[in-house]
Amino acid sequence: MNEQRVRMIGQRLQNAMVVEHLEIEDESHLHAGHAGARDGRGHFRVLVVSDAFADRSPLQRHRLVYDAMGEAMETDIHALTIRAMTPQEYQQTAST
């Protein structure tokens, strides 16, 4: 079930913006027994690298990602940890 959700997250992000790099990790198993996990929705961590984040605050970047998820935030995703970076920021972290 969560493999489908991982694919859905990736598709929604790629439909919303040009994504240069994407990592999606299902962390639902770490939250077994928590209130949000009981309803079947998942916990995910995403790293999204896109020029769409240029000149945007962290809050604006997160809103872009949440907007891309749409109603899935109510039906499939309980928690989403987001790292939203520009390609330049990503290159800087990769070289350190």
SULWO-V877564 format. One record per run of one state. SS is the DSSP state (h for helix, s for strand, l for the rest). FROM is the first residue (numbers start at 0). TO is the last residue. Records with the same first field share a line. If there is no record, write none. Layout:
SS: FROM-TO + FROM-TO
This chain:
l: 0-0 + 16-19 + 26-26 + 31-33 + 38-40 + 49-49 + 53-56 + 69-70 + 75-75 + 85-85 + 94-95
h: 1-15 + 27-30 + 34-37 + 50-52 + 57-68 + 71-74 + 86-93
s: 20-25 + 41-48 + 76-84
